[in-house]
Amino acid sequence: MTLNTVWQQQYNPMNNIWLSALIAVIPIVIFLISLVFFKLKGYTAGALSIISSAIISIFVYKMPVDKVAGAAEQGIVSGLWPVASIVLAAIFLYKLTVKIGCFDIMKESIASISPDKRIQVLLIGFSFNAFLEGAAGFGAPVAITAAILVGLGFNPISAAAICLVSNIAGGAYGAMGIPVTVPAALTELSPVKVGQNTAVILCLITILVTFLIVFMVDGLKGIKEVFPAILVSGGSFAATQFVLLEFIGPELVDIASSIVSLIALIIFLRFWSPKNILSAESKITDTKHDLSGKVVFKAWLPFILLTVFVTLLNTSFFKSLVQAANPQTGQKRGILNSLVFKIPYYIDSTVVKVSPIAEKPTPMKAIFSFEPFTSTTTAIVLAAILTIVIFKVKARIVRIVLKETILELWAPILTICSVLAFAYISTYSGMSSTLGLALANTGKIFPLVSPILGWIGVFLTGSVVNSGSLFAGLQHVTATQIGVDPSLLVASNIIGGAIAKMISPQSIAVAAAAVGLVNKDSEIFSKTIKWSVIFLILAGILNFLFTM
């Protein structure tokens, strides 16, 4: 078969959907065994998954070799931009704040609110994590908050695991609600209704997460001692989350809920504190700096700038500047649209989705999109540049920080690229859809396993948005077949995806890099997998009850 020849996917190559699914899951099993049991490096496990998925795609699914190579290429490039670029920029900014002394003051300002580690995970690991998820998304929230917790004296593996688990709270609605709006648009459902159907389960899970991260720090004793603070933090977050999802929409859920949660807990701590203080190991409670409002504001300025730039670049105004013209809707071409580069891969529109994944044969787009004016990477870089200017950072320091960042992150970037290469091969070959169809064949009990689709999608791609793009249509079709409201099952896909954020190899690689534990992915994975499975089972049971 020659280059650019159209190839149609097949989803049941063995003429038995369960046998086909058993073969399709082999690369995932290989990855997990390599990581958990053999404790191989993340990029080695990823490479083995690439090889196994390529072999299955070619010899079982009859996918042309050039299409397999093209899918892998797209995955590798996607790993570099935007994912790796965001992580590089975020860690560079963090390291810069350490070098110029801002981070010490930031740590002391947090400790001045409360020196208690259990309170600090609520403030930083939970609320600030969700805020960054709502503003930036991708790997930035976990990278930045995990690094801050390590700076506060937390064990690196614990810090990474806590921030990954906490990311459930914001994962379904960041950045700016697109994990809900994208699958809703793909299935022609109301994003408000889909968001409403995520509300009850995810609000409950959000509250449970606040209890869990305190438990991860100090067990049941910790929960008992800071119980009121947990209720204030998780309760205010979940209440705001619920109200916004019910009456407004998903776009500002993370930002508003996290701000309310932060303010509520800070105010509460003015009138209450735990009887026993669980201090951090770094002994930062002895303040060494002037913590006046001006000094604290300046220390936090790099992250304030980050938040401002990320928020601005995600506003409808900036997006309108780069939008393409659409004669059908009357949408005008943005004045900066010429600076948006969309480069098709050679497999663009040469792989075709067919029934039952698509109602009619649909070519799969494969386009590299470079949009610097709405990119999270750009926002972080702008914050870093202004930080360098405002703090008059010497060029020598900038070079040192940049070199340290690159040297520390090359292995995690290899892991990210290898995982996404494997994910794209699975998606374009149809293996991912095979797994979905097998689950969809469970009939009336499908709502019980429906969140697993979203969970698998995020494990493979690292993104709730991509998971929705992959499986929202299948959720919609299956819901119609079994007589269930489609918005419920599309919502369950989002819920399952958010729960999988903590075990996504991509997210774990980012977390490991942020806390200086390169190639320790397996240790972090072993800390998060059990909680992800428990939450997934809970979500499945609740989803089944709601659809009865």
C-alpha positions as CSV (number, residue, x, y, z in Angstrom):
1,M,0.0,0.0,0.0
2,T,1.4,3.4,-1.0
3,L,1.7,6.6,1.0
4,N,-1.5,8.6,1.5
5,T,-3.7,5.6,0.5
6,V,-6.9,5.7,2.6
7,W,-7.2,2.9,5.1
8,Q,-10.4,2.0,7.0
9,Q,-10.2,1.0,10.7
10,Q,-11.5,-2.4,11.8
11,Y,-12.5,-3.0,15.4
12,N,-13.0,-6.7,15.6
13,P,-10.1,-8.3,13.7
14,M,-10.6,-11.7,15.5
15,N,-14.4,-11.8,14.8
16,N,-14.9,-12.0,18.5
17,I,-15.0,-8.7,20.3
18,W,-13.7,-10.0,23.6
19,L,-10.8,-11.8,22.0
20,S,-10.0,-8.7,19.9
21,A,-10.1,-6.7,23.1
22,L,-7.8,-9.2,24.9
23,I,-5.2,-8.6,22.1
24,A,-5.8,-4.8,22.1
25,V,-5.0,-4.6,25.8
26,I,-1.7,-6.3,25.5
27,P,0.4,-3.1,25.1
28,I,-1.2,-1.6,28.2
29,V,-0.5,-4.7,30.2
30,I,3.1,-4.7,28.9
31,F,3.5,-1.1,30.0
32,L,2.0,-1.8,33.5
33,I,4.1,-4.9,34.1
34,S,7.2,-3.2,32.9
35,L,6.6,-0.2,35.2
36,V,5.2,-1.9,38.3
37,F,6.8,-5.4,38.4
38,F,10.1,-4.9,36.5
39,K,10.4,-1.3,37.6
40,L,11.8,-0.3,34.3
41,K,12.3,3.4,33.4
42,G,9.2,5.1,32.1
43,Y,10.6,5.7,28.6
44,T,11.7,2.0,28.4
45,A,8.2,0.8,29.4
46,G,6.9,3.3,26.8
47,A,9.2,2.0,24.1
48,L,8.1,-1.6,24.7
49,S,4.5,-0.5,24.4
50,I,5.2,1.2,21.1
51,I,6.8,-1.9,19.8
52,S,4.0,-4.2,20.9
53,S,1.2,-1.9,19.7
54,A,3.0,-1.5,16.3
55,I,3.3,-5.2,15.9
56,I,-0.4,-5.8,16.8
57,S,-1.5,-2.9,14.5
58,I,0.4,-4.2,11.6
59,F,-0.2,-8.0,11.9
60,V,-3.6,-8.2,13.6
61,Y,-5.4,-4.9,12.6
62,K,-3.7,-4.9,9.1
63,M,-2.8,-1.2,9.5
64,P,-0.2,-0.2,6.9
65,V,3.3,0.4,8.2
66,D,3.4,4.0,7.0
67,K,0.2,4.7,9.0
68,V,1.7,3.2,12.1
69,A,4.8,5.3,11.7
70,G,2.7,8.4,11.0
71,A,0.7,7.9,14.2
72,A,3.8,7.4,16.3
73,E,5.3,10.5,14.8
74,Q,2.2,12.5,15.7
75,G,2.4,11.2,19.2
76,I,6.0,12.1,19.6
77,V,5.5,15.7,18.3
78,S,2.4,16.1,20.6
79,G,4.6,15.0,23.5
80,L,7.0,17.8,22.6
81,W,4.4,20.4,21.9
82,P,2.4,21.3,23.9
83,V,3.0,18.9,26.8
84,A,6.8,18.9,27.2
85,S,7.1,22.6,26.4
86,I,4.6,23.4,29.2
87,V,6.5,21.3,31.7
88,L,9.9,22.7,30.7
89,A,8.5,26.3,31.0
90,A,6.8,25.6,34.4
91,I,9.8,23.9,36.0
92,F,12.1,26.7,34.6
93,L,9.9,29.3,36.2
94,Y,9.9,27.4,39.5
95,K,13.7,27.0,39.5
96,L,14.1,30.6,38.7
97,T,12.0,31.6,41.8
98,V,14.3,29.4,43.9
99,K,17.5,31.0,42.5
100,I,16.3,34.5,43.1
101,G,15.1,33.9,46.6
102,C,11.4,34.3,46.0
103,F,10.6,30.7,46.8
104,D,11.9,30.9,50.4
105,I,9.6,33.8,51.1
106,M,6.7,31.9,49.4
107,K,7.3,28.9,51.7
108,E,7.4,31.2,54.7
109,S,4.2,32.9,53.7
110,I,2.5,29.6,53.4
111,A,3.9,28.5,56.7
112,S,2.7,31.8,58.3
113,I,-0.9,30.8,57.3
114,S,-0.3,27.4,59.0
115,P,2.9,25.5,59.7
116,D,0.8,22.3,59.7
117,K,1.6,20.0,56.8
118,R,-2.0,18.7,56.7
119,I,-3.3,22.3,56.2
120,Q,-0.6,23.0,53.6
121,V,-1.7,20.1,51.4
122,L,-5.2,21.5,51.4
123,L,-4.0,25.0,50.5
124,I,-1.4,24.1,47.9
125,G,-1.8,20.4,46.9
126,F,-5.6,20.8,46.6
127,S,-6.9,24.4,46.1
128,F,-3.9,25.9,44.3
129,N,-3.6,22.8,42.2
130,A,-7.2,23.1,41.0
131,F,-6.7,26.8,40.4
132,L,-3.7,26.1,38.1
133,E,-5.7,23.3,36.4
134,G,-8.5,25.7,35.7
135,A,-6.1,28.4,34.3
136,A,-3.4,26.3,32.6
137,G,-4.1,22.6,32.6
138,F,-1.8,20.0,31.1
139,G,1.2,19.2,33.4
140,A,1.6,22.7,35.0
141,P,-0.6,22.2,38.1
142,V,1.0,19.0,39.2
143,A,4.5,20.2,38.4
144,I,4.3,23.5,40.2
145,T,2.4,22.3,43.3
146,A,4.5,19.2,43.8
147,A,7.6,21.3,43.6
148,I,6.2,23.7,46.2
149,L,5.3,20.9,48.6
150,V,8.8,19.5,48.3
151,G,10.2,23.0,49.1
152,L,7.9,23.0,52.2
153,G,9.6,19.8,53.4
154,F,7.4,17.1,52.1
155,N,8.8,13.7,51.0
156,P,9.2,13.9,47.2
157,I,7.2,10.8,46.4
158,S,4.5,11.8,48.8
159,A,4.3,15.3,47.3
160,A,4.0,13.9,43.8
161,A,1.3,11.4,44.8
162,I,-0.7,13.9,46.8
163,C,-0.7,16.4,43.9
164,L,-1.7,13.7,41.4
165,V,-4.6,12.5,43.6
166,S,-5.7,16.1,44.2
167,N,-5.8,16.7,40.5
168,I,-9.1,14.8,40.3
169,A,-10.8,17.9,41.7
170,G,-9.8,20.1,38.8
171,G,-9.1,17.6,36.1
172,A,-12.6,17.4,34.7
173,Y,-13.0,21.2,34.1
174,G,-9.5,22.5,33.2
175,A,-8.4,24.4,31.3
176,M,-11.4,26.7,31.1
177,G,-13.9,23.8,31.0
178,I,-12.8,22.2,27.7
179,P,-12.9,18.6,29.0
180,V,-16.7,19.1,29.1
181,T,-17.2,21.4,26.2
182,V,-15.3,19.4,23.6
183,P,-17.0,16.0,24.1
184,A,-20.4,17.9,24.4
185,A,-19.7,19.6,21.0
186,L,-18.7,16.3,19.4
187,T,-21.9,14.6,20.4
188,E,-24.1,17.7,19.9
189,L,-25.1,17.8,23.5
190,S,-25.5,20.9,25.8
191,P,-22.2,21.5,27.7
192,V,-24.2,22.8,30.6
193,K,-26.3,19.6,30.8
194,V,-23.2,17.4,30.5
195,G,-21.5,19.5,33.2
196,Q,-24.6,19.1,35.4
197,N,-24.4,15.4,35.1
198,T,-20.8,15.4,36.3
199,A,-21.7,17.5,39.3
200,V,-23.1,15.1,41.9
201,I,-20.5,12.3,41.5
202,L,-17.5,14.7,41.2
203,C,-18.6,17.0,44.0
204,L,-18.7,13.9,46.3
205,I,-15.3,12.7,45.0
206,T,-13.9,16.2,45.5
207,I,-14.8,16.1,49.2
208,L,-13.4,12.6,49.6
209,V,-10.2,13.8,48.0
210,T,-9.6,16.4,50.7
211,F,-10.0,13.6,53.3
212,L,-7.7,11.3,51.3
213,I,-4.8,13.7,50.9
214,V,-4.8,14.5,54.6
215,F,-4.9,10.7,55.2
216,M,-1.9,10.3,52.9
217,V,0.0,12.8,55.1
218,D,-1.0,11.7,58.6
219,G,-3.5,8.8,58.5
220,L,-6.8,8.7,60.4
221,K,-5.2,10.7,63.3
222,G,-4.6,13.6,60.9
223,I,-8.2,13.5,59.6
224,K,-9.5,13.6,63.2
225,E,-7.3,16.5,64.2
226,V,-8.0,18.7,61.2
227,F,-11.5,17.6,60.4
228,P,-13.0,21.1,60.5
229,A,-10.4,22.4,58.1
230,I,-11.1,19.6,55.7
231,L,-14.8,20.3,55.7
232,V,-14.2,24.0,55.0
233,S,-11.7,23.4,52.2
234,G,-13.5,20.5,50.5
235,G,-17.0,21.7,51.3
236,S,-16.6,25.2,50.0
237,F,-14.9,23.9,46.9
238,A,-17.6,21.3,46.2
239,A,-20.5,23.7,47.0
240,T,-19.1,26.3,44.5
241,Q,-18.4,23.6,42.0
242,F,-22.0,22.3,42.2
243,V,-23.6,25.8,41.9
244,L,-21.6,26.8,38.9
245,L,-22.2,23.5,37.1
246,E,-25.9,23.6,37.8
247,F,-26.6,27.2,36.8
248,I,-23.7,28.6,34.7
249,G,-21.5,26.1,33.1
250,P,-18.1,24.4,33.3
251,E,-15.8,27.1,32.1
252,L,-14.9,28.8,35.4
253,V,-15.6,26.0,37.8
254,D,-12.0,25.3,38.7
255,I,-10.9,28.9,39.1
256,A,-13.9,30.1,41.1
257,S,-14.1,27.0,43.3
258,S,-10.4,27.1,44.1
259,I,-10.4,30.8,45.0
260,V,-13.5,30.3,47.2
261,S,-11.8,27.3,48.9
262,L,-8.5,29.2,49.5
263,I,-10.2,32.2,50.9
264,A,-12.6,30.2,53.1
265,L,-9.8,28.1,54.6
266,I,-7.5,31.1,55.2
267,I,-10.3,33.0,56.9
268,F,-11.2,29.9,59.0
269,L,-7.6,29.5,60.1
270,R,-7.7,33.0,61.7
271,F,-10.2,31.6,64.2
272,W,-9.1,28.0,64.4
273,S,-6.0,25.9,64.4
274,P,-5.3,22.2,65.2
275,K,-4.3,21.4,68.7
276,N,-1.3,19.4,67.5
277,I,0.9,20.8,64.8
278,L,2.4,18.4,62.3
279,S,5.4,20.5,61.2
280,A,7.3,20.1,58.0
281,E,10.8,18.6,58.0
282,S,12.4,21.7,56.5
283,K,11.8,23.7,59.7
284,I,10.7,26.7,57.8
285,T,8.5,27.9,60.6
286,D,11.2,30.2,62.0
287,T,10.6,33.2,59.7
288,K,13.8,34.7,58.4
289,H,12.3,37.3,56.0
290,D,10.1,40.3,56.3
291,L,6.6,39.0,55.5
292,S,5.0,42.3,54.9
293,G,2.3,42.4,52.2
294,K,4.6,44.1,49.7
295,V,7.4,41.5,50.2
296,V,5.0,38.5,50.0
297,F,3.3,40.0,46.9
298,K,6.6,40.4,45.2
299,A,7.7,36.9,46.1
300,W,4.5,35.4,44.6
301,L,4.7,37.8,41.6
302,P,6.1,35.2,39.2
303,F,3.1,32.9,39.8
304,I,0.7,35.8,39.8
305,L,2.1,36.8,36.4
306,L,1.7,33.2,35.3
307,T,-2.0,33.2,36.3
308,V,-2.7,36.5,34.7
309,F,-1.1,35.6,31.4
310,V,-2.7,32.1,31.3
311,T,-6.1,33.6,32.0
312,L,-5.7,36.4,29.5
313,L,-4.6,34.1,26.7
314,N,-7.6,31.9,27.3
315,T,-10.2,34.7,27.1
316,S,-12.6,34.9,24.2
317,F,-10.9,38.2,23.2
318,F,-7.5,36.6,22.6
319,K,-9.0,33.5,21.0
320,S,-11.0,35.8,18.6
321,L,-7.7,37.3,17.5
322,V,-6.4,34.0,16.1
323,Q,-9.7,32.4,15.0
324,A,-10.1,31.2,11.4
325,A,-12.9,32.6,9.2
326,N,-16.1,30.5,9.0
327,P,-18.5,31.6,6.2
328,Q,-21.2,29.3,7.5
329,T,-21.4,31.0,10.9
330,G,-20.3,34.4,9.8
331,Q,-17.2,34.2,12.0
332,K,-14.5,36.6,10.8
333,R,-10.8,35.9,10.5
334,G,-8.8,37.1,13.5
335,I,-6.1,39.7,12.8
336,L,-3.4,37.3,14.2
337,N,-4.7,34.2,12.4
338,S,-1.7,34.4,10.0
339,L,0.5,33.6,13.0
340,V,-1.4,30.3,13.6
341,F,0.4,27.4,11.9
342,K,-1.5,24.3,11.0
343,I,0.7,21.7,9.4
344,P,-0.9,18.4,8.2
345,Y,0.9,15.1,9.0
346,Y,1.2,12.8,6.0
347,I,-1.4,10.5,7.5
348,D,-3.9,13.4,7.7
349,S,-7.4,12.1,6.6
350,T,-5.9,8.8,5.4
351,V,-7.3,6.8,8.3
352,V,-11.0,6.5,8.4
353,K,-13.3,5.8,11.3
354,V,-16.3,3.6,10.5
355,S,-19.4,2.3,12.1
356,P,-20.1,1.8,15.0
357,I,-17.5,4.3,16.2
358,A,-18.7,6.8,13.6
359,E,-22.2,7.1,12.1
360,K,-20.6,7.3,8.6
361,P,-17.0,6.9,7.3
362,T,-15.1,9.8,8.8
363,P,-11.5,10.6,8.0
364,M,-9.4,11.3,11.1
365,K,-7.6,14.6,11.1
366,A,-3.9,14.6,11.8
367,I,-2.7,18.2,12.0
368,F,0.1,19.9,14.0
369,S,-1.3,23.1,15.4
370,F,1.1,25.8,16.6
371,E,-0.9,28.7,18.2
372,P,1.6,30.7,20.3
373,F,-0.9,33.5,21.2
374,T,-3.2,31.1,23.1
375,S,-0.6,28.6,24.3
376,T,-0.1,27.9,28.0
377,T,3.6,27.6,27.2
378,T,3.6,31.2,25.9
379,A,1.9,32.3,29.1
380,I,4.5,30.7,31.3
381,V,7.4,32.0,29.1
382,L,6.0,35.5,29.3
383,A,5.8,35.2,33.1
384,A,9.4,34.0,33.2
385,I,10.6,36.8,31.0
386,L,8.9,39.5,33.1
387,T,10.3,37.8,36.2
388,I,13.8,38.0,34.8
389,V,13.3,41.7,33.9
390,I,11.5,42.8,37.2
391,F,14.1,41.0,39.4
392,K,17.0,41.9,37.2
393,V,18.2,38.4,37.0
394,K,21.7,38.0,35.5
395,A,22.1,36.2,32.2
396,R,24.5,33.7,33.9
397,I,21.7,32.7,36.3
398,V,19.2,32.3,33.5
399,R,21.7,30.0,31.6
400,I,22.3,27.9,34.8
401,V,18.6,27.5,35.5
402,L,17.9,26.6,31.8
403,K,20.7,24.0,31.7
404,E,19.5,22.4,35.0
405,T,15.9,22.3,33.8
406,I,16.8,20.6,30.5
407,L,19.2,18.1,32.1
408,E,16.6,17.1,34.7
409,L,13.7,16.8,32.2
410,W,15.2,15.0,29.2
411,A,14.2,11.5,30.6
412,P,10.6,12.5,31.6
413,I,10.2,14.1,28.1
414,L,11.3,10.8,26.5
415,T,8.7,9.1,28.7
416,I,6.0,11.5,27.7
417,C,6.8,11.2,24.0
418,S,7.0,7.4,24.1
419,V,3.6,7.1,25.9
420,L,1.9,9.5,23.5
421,A,3.4,7.6,20.5
422,F,1.9,4.4,21.9
423,A,-1.4,6.2,22.6
424,Y,-1.7,7.6,19.0
425,I,-0.9,4.1,17.5
426,S,-3.7,2.7,19.7
427,T,-6.1,5.4,18.6
428,Y,-5.4,5.4,14.9
429,S,-5.2,1.6,14.6
430,G,-8.6,1.2,16.3
431,M,-7.3,-0.8,19.3
432,S,-8.6,1.9,21.7
433,S,-12.0,1.6,20.0
434,T,-12.0,-2.2,20.3
435,L,-11.7,-1.8,24.1
436,G,-14.5,0.6,24.1
437,L,-16.8,-1.6,22.0
438,A,-16.1,-4.6,24.2
439,L,-17.2,-2.6,27.2
440,A,-20.2,-1.3,25.3
441,N,-21.3,-4.9,24.7
442,T,-22.1,-5.3,28.4
443,G,-25.6,-4.1,27.6
444,K,-27.8,-2.8,30.4
445,I,-25.0,-2.8,32.9
446,F,-22.9,-0.6,30.6
447,P,-23.5,2.5,32.9
448,L,-21.6,0.5,35.6
449,V,-18.5,0.2,33.4
450,S,-19.0,3.4,31.4
451,P,-16.5,5.5,33.5
452,I,-13.8,2.8,32.6
453,L,-13.8,4.1,29.0
454,G,-12.9,7.6,30.1
455,W,-10.3,6.1,32.5
456,I,-8.7,4.0,29.7
457,G,-8.8,7.1,27.5
458,V,-6.9,9.2,29.9
459,F,-4.4,6.5,30.8
460,L,-3.6,6.2,27.1
461,T,-3.5,9.9,26.2
462,G,-3.0,11.8,29.5
463,S,-5.9,14.2,28.7
464,V,-9.5,14.2,29.7
465,V,-10.2,16.2,26.5
466,N,-8.5,13.6,24.3
467,S,-10.4,10.8,26.1
468,G,-13.7,12.6,25.4
469,S,-12.7,13.0,21.8
470,L,-11.9,9.3,21.6
471,F,-14.9,7.8,23.4
472,A,-17.7,10.4,23.7
473,G,-19.3,9.3,20.4
474,L,-19.3,5.6,21.6
475,Q,-20.8,6.6,24.9
476,H,-23.6,8.5,23.1
477,V,-24.4,5.7,20.7
478,T,-24.4,3.0,23.5
479,A,-26.6,5.3,25.7
480,T,-29.2,5.6,22.9
481,Q,-29.2,1.8,22.3
482,I,-29.8,0.9,26.0
483,G,-32.3,3.8,26.6
484,V,-30.2,6.0,28.8
485,D,-29.8,9.8,28.6
486,P,-26.6,10.2,26.4
487,S,-25.5,13.2,28.5
488,L,-25.2,11.0,31.5
489,L,-22.8,8.6,29.9
490,V,-20.7,11.4,28.2
491,A,-20.5,12.9,31.7
492,S,-19.4,9.5,33.1
493,N,-16.6,9.4,30.5
494,I,-15.4,12.8,31.8
495,I,-15.6,11.5,35.4
496,G,-13.6,8.4,34.7
497,G,-11.1,10.4,32.8
498,A,-10.5,12.8,35.8
499,I,-10.0,9.8,38.1
500,A,-7.4,8.4,35.7
501,K,-5.3,11.6,35.8
502,M,-3.4,10.3,38.8
503,I,-2.2,7.2,37.0
504,S,-1.6,8.6,33.5
505,P,2.1,7.8,32.6
506,Q,2.3,11.3,31.2
507,S,1.2,12.9,34.4
508,I,3.4,10.7,36.5
509,A,6.4,11.6,34.4
510,V,5.7,15.2,34.9
511,A,5.3,14.8,38.7
512,A,8.5,12.7,38.9
513,A,10.5,15.4,37.1
514,A,9.0,18.2,39.3
515,V,10.2,16.6,42.5
516,G,13.5,15.5,41.3
517,L,12.7,11.8,41.0
518,V,13.6,11.1,37.4
519,N,13.0,7.4,36.5
520,K,11.1,6.8,39.7
521,D,7.7,6.6,37.9
522,S,7.0,3.1,39.2
523,E,7.2,4.2,42.9
524,I,4.8,7.1,42.3
525,F,2.4,4.9,40.3
526,S,2.3,2.4,43.1
527,K,1.1,5.2,45.4
528,T,-1.7,6.3,43.2
529,I,-3.1,3.3,41.4
530,K,-5.1,1.9,44.3
531,W,-6.9,5.2,45.0
532,S,-7.7,5.6,41.3
533,V,-9.2,2.1,41.2
534,I,-11.3,2.7,44.4
535,F,-12.6,6.0,43.0
536,L,-13.4,4.4,39.7
537,I,-15.4,1.6,41.3
538,L,-17.3,4.3,43.3
539,A,-18.0,6.3,40.2
540,G,-19.2,3.3,38.3
541,I,-21.6,2.2,41.1
542,L,-23.0,5.8,41.5
543,N,-23.4,6.2,37.7
544,F,-25.3,2.9,37.5
545,L,-27.7,3.9,40.3
546,F,-28.3,7.3,38.6
547,T,-29.3,5.6,35.3
548,M,-31.6,3.0,36.8
